[in-house]
């Protein structure tokens, strides 16, 4: 059973790593972008609501995003675990996710943060934008996206650090190398929990 949140700034390869970890762990990689597209394409009630906001060029409210995530996590393929990519983004969404999991007596097992040097990420995204002919991917715009991400994510990093489920992993290097770092970080969290469980058992034995 693996319930994982993957954090990472734009350009850090979070989507790629989520897909690779999904294969390794045998649980679905779930991104809010994928959820939006699936619901819009399927013309679900939530999808039609999202489409109205998108067509009007308006921000999709957290209440709608939360409802979509809740619905996705209730699908059969997520029963054995999941990798969330792009959610939660705010401390309010952290509380919402906690509530969703608590309803089934579950909690997050781990949170992995992919880190990378901002200048390198900007260079990478500018090059990608030029190759794809994306005029909106200018250096100023990309740097602003990086700033916004860091501002939004900093509180989440603190929350999950306090819960001892967060591990930060260097996201620069070959894709396979980063994947192995993430897997090792997952193992470290498991080892830590096993150690704590052993301590509890030892304390119970002494008390008994």
N, C-alpha and C positions, 0 to 999 in steps of 0.2 A: 504494500500500500504506500504510494508516494503522492503526496499533495505538495506541489512545488510552485513558488512564484519566482519568476525570472525578471530581474530588473536590469536595465542597461540603457545608456544614452543612445540617441539616434546615430546610426553608423557603426555601432559596436558589434554587429552581427548577432543580435539577440534572436531574431527570427530564425536564422540558420541554425543556431545552437539549440533552440527550442525543438526544432524538427529532429535534429540528431539525437538529442536526449530522449525525445519521444520514442524513437526506435530502440534506444538502449534500455529504457525503463519499461517499455510496453504500455505506456499510458498516453492519452491524447494531448497534443500541444494545442492550446486554446488561446487565440488572440481576440481582442475586442473587435479588431478590424474584420476578422473572419466571421465573428458572430453577427456583426452588422450586415455584412454582405449576404450571409446565408439567410437571415431573416428577411431582408429586402427581396432577395431572389425568390424565396419561398412565399412571399406575400403573406407572411404571418401577421397577426394583429400588431405585434411589437414592430415588425418590419415596416408595416404601413405607417406606423407612428414615426419611426426613424426617418423614413423617406420624406415625410412632410417637413421635418426639420431640415433635412439636407437640401431638399429642393428650394427651401426658402433661404438657404445659406445661413441657417441659425445653428447654434450650439445644441447638441443633443444633451438634455438634462441628465444629471447623475441618476435620477430615479428610473429613467428608461434604460440606461446602461446597466444599472444594478439588476433590473428585472431580467434583462437578456442574459446576464452572467448566471443569475440564479437558475433560469430555465436551462441553460447549457449544462450546468453542473449536475442537473437532475437527469441528464440523458444516460442511458445504460453504459455507454463506453467510458464514462467518467466515474463509474462506481468503484473501480479499482485504483483510482487516482487521476491526477491531471498535472499539466504544466501550464500555468497562467502567464501569458505574455501580454503586457500592456494594461494589466489590471491586478491590483489596485494602483491608482495614481495619486490618491490623496488619503489623508488620515481618515476622512469620513468614509471613503470606500474601504479602508482597512476594517473599520467597524462593521460595515455592511457585510463584508466577506466573513468576518468572525461569526456574525449572526447566522449566515447561511450554513456554515459548517457546523455550528453548535446545534442546529436543528436536528442533525443526524448524529450528534455526539462526537463529531470529528474536529480536527484542528489542522493547521498547516504543519507539515513536517519540516520544511526548510525553505529558506529564501536565498537565492543566489544573485549576487550583484556583479555584473560584468563591468569592469572599469577599463578606461582607456584614456590616454593623453588627449586632451581636447584639441590641440593643434594638429595631431595626427588624424583625428576623426574629421576635422574640418577639411584637411587636405584630401582625405579619402572621399568625402561627400562632394566636394567641389569637382574633383576629377570625374566622379560618377555622373554628376549633373551635366558636365560638358560632353561626356560620351553619349549620354541619352538625350541631349538637346533640351535639357530642362532649364529654362531661363530663370525660374524662380529659385534655383539652388545657388544663390550667390553667397559669398563668404559672410556678408553681414547677416543675411537671413539665417544661415546655418548656425552661426555663432549665437544668435538670439535663441534659436531652438535649443541649443545646448544649455544656455543659461536658464531658460524656462524649465527644462528637464531637471537640472540640478536643484533649482528652487523647490520644485514640486516633490522631488524624491528625497531630499535631505531629511524631512520629518519621518518618512517611511523607514529609512535606514536606521534612524534612532530607535523607532518603535521595535523593529525586528531585532536590532542589536540587543535591546534590553530583554527580549524573549530568548536570547541565545540560539536563534535559528538562522541568523544571517551569516553568510560567508562571502567575502569579496574575492573576485578572481580577475587576474589580468587578462583583458580581452584582445591584446595585441599578439600577433604571431600567426602561424599557420592555423587553419580551421581545426585540424585534427589535434593540434597541441592544446588549443583552448578547450576543446571538448574533454580531453583527458584531465585538464586542471579542474573543470567543473565536476567531473565524476569523482575525482579525489576529494573535492570539497564536500560533495554529498556523503562520501564515506566518512569524512571527519565528523560531520553532524551526527551520523548514525553511531559512530564510536562514542561520541560525547554522551548521547542519550543512554547508551548501554552502560557506560560507566556510572551515570547518575542512578540508573535503575538498580545496578549492583549495590550502590551505596545505600539505597532505600531498603533493599532486601537485607543487607548486613545489619542496618539499624533495627529492622523489625526482629531479626534473630536475637540481637542483643537484648532488645526490650522484652522479648518472650522469655 
